[in-house]
Amino acid sequence: MNIKIEKNVIQISDKPVYVIEKLTSDSLIVIEKKDDVTFPDKIRKRWFVKTSEVLKDFTDKATGDSIIITSRNAMPSLKRGINFELLESYSKKKYTLNFETVGEIRIFLKKQKVEVTVDSKKQNKDNQTAIEFFKTTLEKDYKLWNLTGFEKFEKIIIPYYLMVKLEDGDAGSIAFFGKVSFEKDERTVVRIKDKFVSAENFNKGLKAINSQKFDNAVYFFNKAHEDDNTNTEALYNVASISLAQNKTDVACTALKKLKDLDQKEGIKLYNEKCSGK
């Protein structure tokens, strides 16, 4: 790509303009600038961290241990993405798949060996085959992994979460490597239970609005956020509808969630509408 940098402005050809908010030896924060976007929580802010610094800090704390359990922010990387490879294989077989599985990827540095554990309980035959393909794809090639920074360990354990949804060759796949937290009491933690279901419920909410079935819309928007808490627009819709109906308690519940997610507009609205609640 053609990139032009002038002072604190980054211009990428045919892409948005980014303004550098902060630049240090180990991190970079940029803000996307679009003339047609003024709503604060619709403006993208991106944080970039020098991964070698994060990794060094993480592995230094494991000094003296021969085994390390990775986190999502500090883990070995794959030298090529496997999502496309998985989806292509699943699509060719014309499976109807809808499954989730969790387990561990265990890398043995001295033996140059990879083992993958899976939780494949209550899976049908097609799902079992797809999970086995995921397992063998990772196990067959130790050299698939970039292990820079982990050389002093004998064994690396990478917890993972894999979700695949495929119908008639139309595929979607999400794989999380590293510790994944779904704890509800952790502020601002990303919790993605099912992006597909979240999007479906969000669209049902929009249809309910068009049919003026506002209580149904609130229900579907809340469900959309439950399955994917990065879907903050769903909560804004709940708050907007509920305030229009004078259902302040319902609106403030949604605004409190936005406040806890550090949404600037959500915090502003919560302070305006929900003080004392």
N, C-alpha and C positions, 0 to 999 in steps of 0.2 A: 504494500500500500504506500501511497505517497503521503508522507506526514510532514507538516510544516509547523514549526514551533517558533513563536515570537513572544518573548518575555514569559508570561504565565499562561499563554493561550496555546492549545494544541488543536490544529486543524487537520482532520483526516479527510481525504478526498471522498466526496459522496457520503460522508458520515457526519454525525453531529460534531459541534465544536465543544471542546472540553477546556475548562479553566482550572489550573492547578491551585488548589486551596492550601496544600501542604506538601512539602518535599523534604525528606531527610535522608540520611544514609541508608535507612532500612525500610522506609515506607513512603507511599505516595497517595494523596487523596485528590481526586478530580471531581468536578461538578459538570454535568452535561447542560449545555445551554441551548434552549429551543425558544424561539420567539413566540410560538403559539402555546407554550406551557407556562402557566403562572401559578397553578395550584401547588403549594409547597411540597406536598407528599407525592406529587407526580414527577418532580425533578429528580433525576437520577444522580446519586452520589456514589462514587466507586472508591473502595479502599484497596490498595495494592500493598502487600507486605513482602519484603525480601525473604523468600522461603528458607534460604540457608540460615538466616539468623533465627527464625522460629524453630527450625529443626535442631540447630545447635543447642538452643536453650532447653528444648524438650529432652534431647538425648543426654545432655550434661546431668540432668536430674536423675538419670538412670545409671549413673556411674557405678561400676561394681557389679551390675547385673548382667547376666549373659542372655537373658530373655527380655524383650521389650514388647509391650502392648501399645500399639499406635493410637493416635487420635486423628480426627479428620483434618486437623491443621498441620500435622507432622507425621508423614507416612511415606513409604516408598511410592514412586509414581510408575505407571505403566508407560513403556516406550511407544505404545500405540494404543489408541482407543479401541475397546472391544465391544462397545455398544452397537456400532454399525455391523460388526461381524456377527454378533448374536442375533440382531434383528433380521439380517439378511438370511441367516440360516433358518430362523423360525418361519420367515415369510415363504421361503421355498417349499417348506413342508406343509404349508397351508393349514397350520394348526389353529384351533381356537383355544387361546391360552389366557388365563387370568389367574396369576398366582403371585404369592409373596414367599420369600424364604430368607432366613438369616443363618449366619454361621461364622466361621473363621477361615481366613487364608493364612496358612502357616508356612513361612519361608525359612529353610534351613541353609545357612550360608556355607558351612563347611561341606555339606553333602551336595550343595547346589540342587536342592530339591524343593518342590512346592506341593503342599497338601491343602485340600479344600474340604471343609466340613459343611454339610448342609442340613437344614431341618426341612425335610420333605414330607412331613406327616400330612395325612388327609389330602394328598394330591392324586389327581387322576393319572392315567397312563401317559397321555400326551404331556402333561406338566412334568411328570417324572423324567421323561426323555429330555425335555428342554432344560431342566435343572441339571441333569447329568452332562449335557453339552456345555453348559456354563462351567461346571466343575472341571471337566477334562480340558477345556480350552485354556484355563488358567494353569492347570497342573502340567501340561505337556511341555512348557517352555520356561525354564528358570530365567533365561536371558531376556524374557519379556519385561522384566522389572529393572528399574533404575534404583540401585540400592546405595547410592552415594549418601554418606553421612551415617550409615548403619553398619559399616564394616566391622566395628568392634563387637557386635552381637553375634551370638551363635544361632539364635532363633528370633524371628520377628512374627508377631501375631497381629493380624489385621482383622478386626471384627467388621462384618459387612451386612448390608440389608439390600436385597434385590427384589424389585417389583417389575413384572412384565404383564402387559395387556395387549393381546393380539387377536383381531377378529378379521377373518377373510383377507389376510395379507396386509391389513392396515395396522401398523405396529407402533407401540410406544414402550419404552423401557426406562426404568430408573434404577441406578445402582449407586449405593452409598458405601464407600469404604471408610473404615475408621469408626470410632465409637459414635453411635447415633443416639441422641437423646430425644425422648418423646415425653419427658416429665412435664406435667402441666404447671408445676409450681416454679419453674425456672423462668425468670424474666427474659424476654426477647429471644429465647431459644427458638430456632426454626423447627417446627413440627409439621412434617408433611406425611399424612397418613395415606392419602390417595388423591393425587392431583386430578385424575380423570373424573372421579366422583365429584370433587369440588367444582370443577368446571361445569359439569352437568347440572348440579344444583344451582349454581350461579345463573345459568341460562334459564332454568325453571323459575327462578326469582324474577328475572326480567320479563318473562312471559306472564307471570302473575301480576306484575305491575300493569302491563298492557291490558290485562283483563280486569283491572281495578280490584284485584283480590289481594289487598295489602297485607293482611295477616298471613296469608300463604307465602307472600313474597318475603316477609320477615323470617318465616320459618326456613325457607330454602336458602336465604343469604346466610343465616346463622349456621346451617348445616355446611354450606360451602366453606366457611371459615374454620369450622371444626376439623374438616378433612385436610385443610391446607392453611396454616395461619399466616402465610405470606400473602394470602388473598385479602388484603386490608380493604379493598374497594367494597367487598361484601359487607364489612362492618360499617363503613360510611353509609351504605345504602340502608342498613338497619336503622342507624341513627337518624337519617334524614326522614324516612317513612314514619318512624315512631314519634319524632318531634312534631311532624305535621298532624299526627293523630292525637297529640297531647299525651302520649304515653311516655312520660319522662323517665320512669324507672327502666323501661326497656331500652330507651335511647342511651341512658347513662351507663347501663351494663356494657353496651357496645363501645361507648366512648372510653370507658375505663380500660377495656382491652386494648384499644388504640393507644391510650396513654401509656400503658405498660409496655407496649411495643415501641415506645419513643417516637410516635407519629406526631409531628409538630402541629398539624392542623387538628388532630385528635385531641392533643393536650389543650390547645386553645379552646376548642368547643367544650371539652369537659369542664374546664375552669369557668366558662361562661354559663353553661346550662346545668351543671351538676354540683355546684358549690353547696356544701352542707349535707350532701347525700351520702 
